[in-house]
Amino acid sequence: MKWLQLVPWVAAALAASVSADDQGIGGAGGSGPGFETVPRVPFNGNDSLPYSPPFYPTPQTQGTTQKWKDAIGKAREYLQQFNQTEKVMLTTGTGWSRGPCVGNIAAIPRVGFPGLCLMDGPAGVRGTDRITSFPDGVTVAATFSKDLFYRRAHAMGEEFKTKGANIWLGPMNNIARTPEGGRNWEGFGADPYLSGEAAHYSVLGMQDAGVQANIKHYIGNEQEHFRNEGSTNIDGRTEREIYLHPFLRGVQAGASSAMCSYNLLQNSWACQNSEMLNNRLKTELGFSGYVLSDWGAQHAGVASANAGLDMTMPGDVTCCTKQTGSLWGGNLTTAINNGSVAETRLDDMATRILAGWYYVGQDKGYPKPNFDFFNQRDPTVNGFVDATKDHWKVAREVAAAGTVVLKNKRHALPLCKPDRLAIIGSDAGPLYQGANYWSDRGGWPYGTLGQGWGSGANEYSYFFSPYEALQARARQDRTDFQWNFDDYNYEQTEKIVTNVTAAIVFVSALSGEGYITVDNNEGDRNNLTVWNNGEELIKRVAANNNNTIVVVHSVGQVDYESFADHPNVTAIVLANLPGSESGPALASVLYGEVNPSGRLPYTIGRNRTDYGTDVLYYNDTVTPQINYTEALHVDYRHFDAKGIEPRWEFGFGLSYTTFDYSGIWWQQVGQADNSWWGDKTAADGLPEWLFEPLYEVSFSLTNTGERDGHEAWQAYLSFPKSAGEPPKVLRAFDRTELKVGETKEVSFKLSHYDLSTWSNKQHRWVRPEGKIKVLVGASSRDIRQAVVLH
């Protein structure tokens, strides 16, 4: 077995396969952890299968703003030049690998239409070179900064445009309902309001850069197991208050497109669910843009067209191999000619697609794709165009601002020119096979973790590991610097951490999209322990050094219980998924150049069962029923309602300074009540007055410490008990910069929508009877000021 010492990542893999439960990376293998953590409960308490009612026809796009109306007008005028075949070409992708992009709409030379290029991913242009790998969604969510939401997306948009990609397949708006969800890291955490604001400002940033945004995956796509055959079942109130809200905010930002998901909703395929597409999205939310299918999520031609799908991707019957034939294309032409699909429906599809193109100004001087996703190194089809500019600056800023300090005892942080420093763990060092060794990052993370795996990943043009950044700082400070990247060489680890000023242990946890399986984790994680023997590694270091600092790179929640209270573990830092600027961003926080302000975008529980939700891993039916029976009680809402003490609550994060909250007050700034609805319901479209401000709340925020910094304040509402809401729900937040001793007045507005709950009986948003309390503080459980609205 000597060869194991020569190939550490193989040794790690074999060690894991021998004792997967101990290492926390395989569980029982196959399809899940081998046990149920949440009892199976029938939807709505009975065994009948949920049903999605029909809603026809698809409404013609009208535009909710003048900008949309202008774009739609231009689209309709231009469309007069198109014949029927050309209109169908707008709706039907050219097919997998039949074009340079992940998805392609062919050029139509006769009318001068240049075609469309659709590209992943949520954190950078997928499958191309000379781009920036930005921090992933979970990291930007942890900044709690609307400014950084926008600036990250705008910088990313500049790169998409430089590469010639018309459509950004993002932001990812699904909720981190279960900690194990494989793609949680692509999105913005477990709260709908946080996710909604991140989606809103991401759409604005991307489209201000001239690139169409695509809000995805619509809707109920919160796990990877059974994502292609399972039915997500959500009651009407839960759907609107939790899962629909981020899409609403994306629509309000003017998103050009939306992507329907793989799964079924109430036993109707998401991409041919007329209730969710025609009624909810295009009528209730007033969505002006077009709906495209996730790759291979279209299951019927006529049914999907009439239900509200506008574009099929990648255009083939299935995905993703090179093939001939399409459910649309010539079949759509036939369906129109025989009356199965109305010609007005085709006109609306084409109008919506062209309107999105006009909406962001892509009709004038937009560059053509200068890369080939399917032949990334071929110089005959790739221009190798540099898109990076100075985007590393905003990428590093986001990564640092999204770093969350969870524990800091005995002034362990910030580091101040330590005499001797040791770093331990494979997660500290470079990926020795190269950062892009694993396709779509879908492999064993022997090396530091910068992103999750799947279509949301991108190629690293460069990648600074923590080791590189910390060693550079050590040289500057003349610190003796030692390291060991072998997670299983305890003898060497114990040798170099003994008698050093501080020892930093790096651990990680990984997940991703379900088409890739890593050590029997089929997208979703099988458990919440850290990978690569991380818990044992922390234990060994802490036993030999009384100033052990733990750094975690993770896709989401992990189990901290074995080391969180260890007296020699003086600090714990959650660095999330930082992208290319990983090392420099982390070093800036550890050394205090950046005062940490990151906050948890989800709750960290003490036990897996504390979360109340879990992935459905096992099912022997044709259509597994994924029932969201927890209703509104997701994440901190569940912990609060059940009185469960978390390890760290939603919104938690430490700083190197202190902040004081004081002087909260409110004033009414608008008028309206429930009677303004009259006889209308949400199905008539949500009225403009619903989103107008009703109250303005203000409070004073003071930096009372000894360092300049940012405070990520949060405001929650506590509804009257009769409303049936969780104890508190997030309704406002942001990140405010304060110098030492400085005081700022912070204000935010609450709309009628913010103060309302969904009524399944009345089918509209209704403000409940009784008083509503506003709770302002530093986390969901650290409330500093409160006021009652009258």
N, C-alpha and C positions, 0 to 999 in steps of 0.2 A: 504493500500500500504506500510505498514511498512516493509514487507518482502523484498522490493526492496533495502532497506538500508543494509540488511544482506547479499544479494547476488549481489554485485556491477556489475558483468559482465552481469547478467540478466537484471538489471536495465538499463545498457547501451544499451543492445540489444533492449529492449522495447522502450527506448527513441528514438533510431534510427528508429525503425519501425514506430513510430508515426510521426516523422518529418525527413524523410530520406534526403530530399533536404538540410535541415539545417545542418544536421550532416555530409553530404558529403560521405555517404557510400552506398546509395541505388539508388539515382536518381529516375526514374520512376519505377524501378524494372523490373523484367522479362528479357528482352534482351538488355537493353541499357538505355541511359540517357533520352530518350524521345524527342530528337531533333537532327536534322542534323547539324553538325558544318562545314562540307565540302560538297560543292555541288557534286552531282553524275555526273561524266563526262564519256561519253563512251570512251572505250579504243581507243587510236589513233584518237579520234575525230569522230568515226563512230560507227554504231550499230552492225557491223559484229563481230561475236565471234572470238577471236584469236585462232590460230591453231598451234599445234606443229608438225613439219614435221617428217616423219619417218627417222631413221638412223639405218641400219643393215649391217652386223652382229656386234655383240659385239667383239671388238678387243681382241685378246689374250694378256694376260699380259706379258710384256717383261722386265720391270724394267728400271727405269731412272737413277739409281745409281748402283755402283758395289755392295753395300750392298743389294739392292733389287734383283739384278740379282743372287747373291749367294743364297738368300732366295728362290727365284723362282726355281732355279736349285735343291735345296734340296727338295722342295715341289714336283716337277715333279718326282724326283727319288723315293721319299717315296710313291707317289700316285700309282706307278706301283704295289704296294702290295694290293691296294684296289679293291674290285669288285664293280660292278655298284650300288648295294644296299648300300654299305658302302660310296660310293661317295655321294649318295643322302642323307644319314644320316648327312654328313657334312653340307649340305645346309639347312636342315629342323630342326627347333627347336622342342624340345620334347613336347611342349605344356605348356600352362599356369598352373603353380603350379605342373608341373611334373618334379621336380628337385629343388635343393636348391636355385637357383638364379632367378632373374627376367627373364632371358632368358638362356636356356640351350641347348647346342649341346651334344648329348649323347656320352659317351665313346664307343670306338670300340675295344674291348679286343683282337680280333683276330690279329689285326695289331699293337696293343700296343698304340693306340691313347687314351689319357686320357679324352677327351671331353673338352668343353669350357664353362666358366661361364661368363655371361654378366650381368653387374650391373650398375644401376644409382648410384650416380648422379653427376652432375657437381661440387658439393662442398663437397663431402664426400661419403663414402660407404653407400648406402641407406639401411634401414631396418636391420641394425646390431648394436651391442653394442660395447663399448670400442674402439670407433673411434673419430676422431676430426671432428667437424663441422666447416669447413673452411669458411672464408668470401665468399660470393657469387660473381658471375662473375662481376656484376656491381660495386662491391667494389674493386676488384682487378684491373678492368679497370681504376678506379679513381686514382690508384697509378701512372699511366703513367710510370711504371717501368718494363722493360723487365726482369731484374733480379728477381723481385718478381713474375712476371708471371711464370717464370721457377721454382723458388724454391717452390712456393705454389703447383704447379702441381707435382713436384718431391716428395715432402712430402706426398701428397695425393696418389701418385702412390705406395709409400712404404706401405701405409695402405691397398690399394687394393690388393697388392701382398701378404701381411701378411694374409689377409682374404681369399686368394685363388681365387680371381676374376681375370679372364684373360683379360677382356675387360671393359674399362671405357667408359660408354656412355656419352662422352663429349670430347672436349669442345662444347658448344652451340654457333654456329656461326651466328645465325640470327641477323639482324640489328634492333635496336629499332626505327623502322620507325614511329610509333605513340606512344605518351607518355602513352596511356592507355593500350598498349599491355601487356597481362597478364604475359608472360614469359620473358619480357625484362630483368628482374633482373638476369636470368640465363646466359645471354650473356654479351657482352662487350661494350655496348653502341651504339651510333647512327652513328659512323663514320666507314667506311669500313677499313681504314688503321689502326686505333687503334684496331678494332676487329681482323684484320688480324694478327697483331703482337702478340696480346694476344693469338690467336689461335696457331700461329706458336710456340711460346715459351712454351705454355701449352702442346702441342703435344710432343715437345722435352723433357720437364721435366718428363712427364708421361712415355714415352717410354724408357727414360734413366733409369727409375726405374724398367723396365721390364714388363710394362703393356701396352697392345694395346690401342691406343686412337681411338675414333670414332667421326669424325667430323659430326655434325648434326645441324639442320634438313634441309636436302638438298631437296628443296630450296624454298624460298618464304613463309616461315611459320612464319609470323610476327603478327598474331592475333589468338585468340582462338575461337571467333565466326566463325562458318562455317568452322572450320579447317578440318573437315572430309568430306565436300562436296563442298567447294568453290574452284573456279579457280583463282589462282593468275596470273595476266597478266602483264608481264614486257617486255618492248622493249629490243632489243639485247644490246644496249649500256648501258642502265641503269643496266641491269642484270650483265654485266661484270664489270662495274666500281663500282657498289655499292654492290650487293648481292652475287656475285660469288667470289669476292676478298678474303674474309676470308677463303673460302674453298680452293682457290688456295694456300694460305699461309700454310694451314694445310697439303695439299698435298706435298708442298715443304719441310715441316718438316718431311715427311715420314709417315704420318698417316696410320695405318694399315687398317682402315675401315672407311666407311662413312654410314650415315643413311639417307635413303630417307624419305621424310615427308608425312604427311597425305593428304595434299591438292593436287589439280590438278595444273599443270603448263600449261598455254595456253590450257586449257580444256583437258589435258591428265594427268592421275594419275601420281604423282611424282615417284611412284615405278614401273611404266611400261611406263615411258616416254623415248623412245629410243633416242630422241634428247638430253635430259639432261644427261642421264646415259652413253649411248654408245658414243655419239659424244662429248658433252661438257666435261664430267668428265673423261672418260677413253681414249679419243683421244686428245682433245684440251689440257687438263691439264695433261695428261699422268699419270693418277692415276693407281698405280700398285696394290693396295689392293682390298678389296671386299666391296660390297654394301649390307647392311642389311636393312630390312624394319623396319620402326617404328612399334610399337606393334599393329598389325591389319591393317596396311596400304597397305597390299597386296590385290588386288582385282581380280586377275586372275592368273592362273597357267602358261599356255603357254606364254601368252602375257608378263608377268613380266620376265620370264626366258629369252626370246629372246630380251627383251628391255635392259637387263643388270643387273637385280637383281641377287645377288649371294647367299643370305641367307634370309630365311623368319623367322620372329619373331612375337610372341613366337612359331609359328609353327601351330597354329590352323587356322581354316577357318576365325574366327573372334576373337576379344579380348574384355574382358579378363575374361573368365570363364572357368572352367575345362570342356573339351569337347573332343570328338573324331573326327577324320578326319582332313585333311589338303589339301590346294590347291596344295602343293607339296607332299613330301613323296611318297607314292605309285602312286599317280597321275603323279608325275614327271617321275617316272620310265616308266609308260605307255606312256607318251608323247614322251619320248626318243625312246622307242621301236617301236612306230608307225610313227616316223619321224617328229612329230610336233616340237620337240626340238632336235637339233643336239647333238650327243654324245660329240662332241668337245666343245659344250657350257657347258655341265656338267663338263667336264674335266677342263675347264677354271674356273668355279665356285670353284671347289674343290682346284685347284691350288692356286687361289687367297687367299682362306681361310687358307690353310696350309702355304702359304708364309708369311702372316701376323703373324702367330704363330711362324715361324722360325725367322722372322725379328727382334723380340725383345727377342729372346733366350728362349722362353717358352718350348722348346723341352727338356730342361735339368733341372731336379730338381725343377720344379715349384710346389708349394704347392696346394693341393686340397682344395676346399671350406670347411671351418670349421664352417659354419653357415647355417641356413635355413631361407630364407626371409619370407616364409609362415608360419613358426612356431618359431617366434623369441625368445620365452622364454622357449622353450622345451629343457631341458638339455640332452635329448637323441639324439638330432640332432644338437645341438649347442655347439661348443667348448668354447665359450666366450673368444676367444683369444684376448689379448691386442695388438692393432696395433698402439697405439698412440705415443710411444717413447717420444721424446721431441718436437713434432710437434706443441704444443701450442705456441712455441716461434715464428715460422714463421707465424702462424695464427694470433697471436697478432700483429706482425710487419706489416702484410698486412692490418689488420683492422685499425691500426693507420695511416698507410701511405695512406689509401684510404679514410680517413676522410677529408671532405672539409669544410674549414671555409669560409662562404659566406659573413659574415658581422662581423666587429669588431671595434666598436666605443668606444671612451673614455677609451681605454686600458682595456676593460672589460676582455679580455683574454690576456695572461694566468692568471689563478687564482693564488693568492699568499697569502696563509694562511689567508683566509677571517675569520673575527670574527664570523659571523653567516651566514649560508648557508641553503637555503630551496630548495628541489626538488619537483616538482609537476607533476602529470600525471601518468596514468597507464603504459605508455611506459617506465617509469623509473624503475619499479619494477619487481620482479620475476613473472612468470606465476604461479598463486597460485594453479592451478590444477596440475601443473607439466609441464615441458617444452614440453613433448611428449603427452600431453593430446589429442590434435587433430591429427587424422590420417593424415599423410603427411602434417602436419601443417595447414590443411585446416579448420580453424575456427576463431572465433572472437578473435582478439588480445588484450585480457585484460591482459596485461603484456608486457614486452619489446619485440620488434620485432627483430629477429635475421636472419630470412630467409623467403622467400616467400613460397607459398604452391604448392604442386603437386609432380610429380615424381622427380623433381630436389631437393627436400628437403631430409633431413636425420634425424636420431634420435640423439638427444643430449645425449652424455654420461655425460656431465656436461654443465652448462651454467651460467656464471657470469653476473649478471645484472648490469646496471649502479649504481643502489642503493647500491649494495654490495661494489663495488669498491670505490664509492665516500664516503660512510660512513667510510670505512677503512682509507681513506686519511684524512677525518675529524678528526678521533681519533688521527692520527699521528700529525696533525697540531693543535690539541686542538680547533677545530672549533665547535661551537654549530651547530648541524645538525638536521633539521626537514624535514618531508616529508608528502605528502598526495598523495595516488595512486588513489583516487576517483575522476574521471574526472568531476563529476557532483556536488560535494559538494563544492560549491563556498564559502560558509561561512567559512569553515575550511581553504580553500585555501587562501582566503583574510586575514584571521587571521595570518597564519604562514609566509606569504611573506612580511607582513608589517614590515618595519624597519630592515630587514635583509640586510647584505652586498650585497648579490646577490641571485636571484631566478632563478632556471633553470627549464624551462618547457619542458617536453618531449612529442612529438607527433609522430604519425606514419601513414603510408598508405600502404595497402597490396593488392597483387594480386597473381595470380598463374595460374595453368593449368586448362583447361576448364572442366575436369571431376568433378571438385569440384566447387560448387557455395556458396559464402559467402554473405549473405544479398543481394541477387539478383545480385551480381557481378559474372557473369559467366566466371570466369577466368580473362577476361579483366576488367579493372576498368570502372565504369560508369561515373566517373568524377574525377577531380584532387584535390579535397579538402582533407584535412587530416581527419582521422577517429576519432571516440570517442570524438566528440565535441571539437576537438583540437583548432580550431580558436577562439571559445568563451573562452576557457580556457586561451589561450595566452592573449586575451583581458583583462580578469579579473586580471591576474597576473600583466600585464604591467600597469594597472590602479592603482596598489597599490605598485609597486616597480619600481624605476627608473633605475635599473640595471638588467633587465630581459634578460636572455640568453635562446634562443630556440634551442633545439636539435631535429633533425628530423631523424627518421629511416624510410626509404622508399624504395620501389621497383623501383622508378623512379621519374619523375617530379611531384611536387605538386604545388598548387596555393599559392604563398607567399604574394600576393598583400594586404591582409587585415592586415598584420603585418610587412612587410619588412621595411617600412619607419616609423614605429612608433618610436617616439623619445626615449621612454623608453626601446625599444628592442635594446639593445646595441650590441648583438652578435647573429649570427645564424650559427649553425654547422650542416652540413649534414653528418650523420654517416653511411648512406647507410644500408647495411645488413651485420653486422660484424661477425655473427656466435658465437661460444662458448666463445670467448674472448672479447665479447662486452664491458663489464664494464671496465676492466683494460685498454683496448686499448683507449677507450674514455677518461678515467681519465688521461692517459698519455699525451693526446693532450690538454685537458682543463687546466692542471697544467703546461704545458710547458716542461715536460720531453721529449716529442717528438715535434719538431717544425713542424707544419702542412705543408704538401706539396701536399695534395690531390687536384685533379682537376676534374671538371665536365666532365663526358664522354658523355654528352648531353647538349643541350641548355635548359634553363628555361625561358619560355615566360611569358608575363604579362597577356595574355588572352589565352583561349583554342584555339580560332580560329587563333591565331598567328602562330601555328605550321604548318598549311597548309595541314596536313594529319590527318586522324582519323580512328578508327575502323569502319568497316561496320557492324552495329548492326542489321539492318533489311533487309530482302529480302524475296520475296515470290516465287522465282523461284527454280527449282530443283537443278540447279548448279549456285549459286550466283557468280557473276563476281566481283572479288576484283581487281580493276584496279589501277595500280601504275602510274597514269597519272601525278603525280608530277615529274616523271622521276628522274633526278639527284638532284633535289632540296629537299633533306632530311635534317632536322635539321638545323644546322648553315648555310648550303649552301642555304637553303630557306630563312632564316632570312637575310642573306647578299644580296641575289639576289633581294629580295623585299624591302630592306631598312627598315626592322622592327627592332626596338630597343628592345632587350631582357631584361628581368630582370637581368639575369646573362648568359653570353655567354659560349659556348662550350670551355672547357679548362681552365675556370676561377677557381681560388682558392687563398686564402690569406695565408700569412706566418707571423711569428713573427719577421722576419728579412727582409731585402731588397736585391735585386740583380740587378746588372748592366750588360747590354749587350753591347759589343763594338767590333770593328775591324773585321767585317765580310768580307770574301774574298773567292774566289773559284779558282779551277784549274781543267782543263780537264784531266781525267785519263784513258779515253777509246776512242775507235773509233767505228763508225757505223752510218748508216743512214737508211732511209726508203727503199732504194734500196736493202738492204741486204735481204729483204724478197724474192726478185725475183718473181717467179710465185706462190710461196706458200701462203697459208692462214692459219689462226689459226686452221682450221679443219685438217691440216697436223700435228698438234702438235706445241706447242709454242717453238721456238728455244732457245737454251741456251744463245745466245748472247743478247737476249732481257732483261735478268736479270743481265747482267754484268754492273759494274759501268761505268758511263760516266763522271760524275762530282763529285768532293769532295768539300764540303762547310765547312768552319771553322769560328768560332767566339770565342770571349773571354767572359767568364762569371765570375763575381766577386761578392762575398758576401760583401756588403757595410753596413750591419747592425751590430747588437750587439749580435747576436746569431748564433751558428752553425746551419746549416740546409741543406735541399735538395731543388733544384729548378727543377721543371718539365717543361723544355723548350720544345717548339714546333716549327716546321718548316712547312710552308705552301707554295704551289706554286700558283702563279697567272698566268694563261695562257693568251695568246693573245685573244682578244674578238672573233676573227673569229673561235676559237676552240669550242665555244659553251659550255664552262665549267662554273660552278658557279664562283663567284669572287675569291674564294680561296679554296684550298683542302689540307688537311693534308698529308704530305709525310715523316715526320721524327719527332721523339720525344724521350725523355728519361728523367731519373731522375738523377741529378748530385749532389753529396754531396760536400759542401764547408764549410770550417771553416771560422770564422770571418776574414775578410780581405784577404782571399785566392782568387786567380784567377786561372782558368783552361781554357785551350783551348779545345773547344768542336768541334768535326768533325763528319760529316755524309756524306754518299755517296748517289748519285741519279743514278738509273739505267735508261736504255732506257725505260723500262716499266714505271717507275715513271714519266717520262717526256712525255709519250704517252697518247693518248685518243683512244677510240675504234671507228673504222669506220664501220658502218653498211653496207656501200657500198662496201668497199674492204674486209670486213670480216677479219680484222687483226688490230693489234695495230699500230698506226701511230703517229709520232711526228708532231704536227701542225707547220705550217709556222709562223715565228715571234719569238719575244723574250719572254722568260719566266722569271718571277721575283720570287726570293726566299724571303719569309717573315719569319723572326725568332722573336719569342716573348714568352710572358708568358701566352697568351691565343689566341683564334682566333681573338680577337679584340684589344689585347694589343701587338701590333707589335713594337719591339724595333730596329730591324736592317733589312735592305733590300738590295738586290743586284740583278743585272740583269745578267742572263747567256747569253753569246754570242755564 
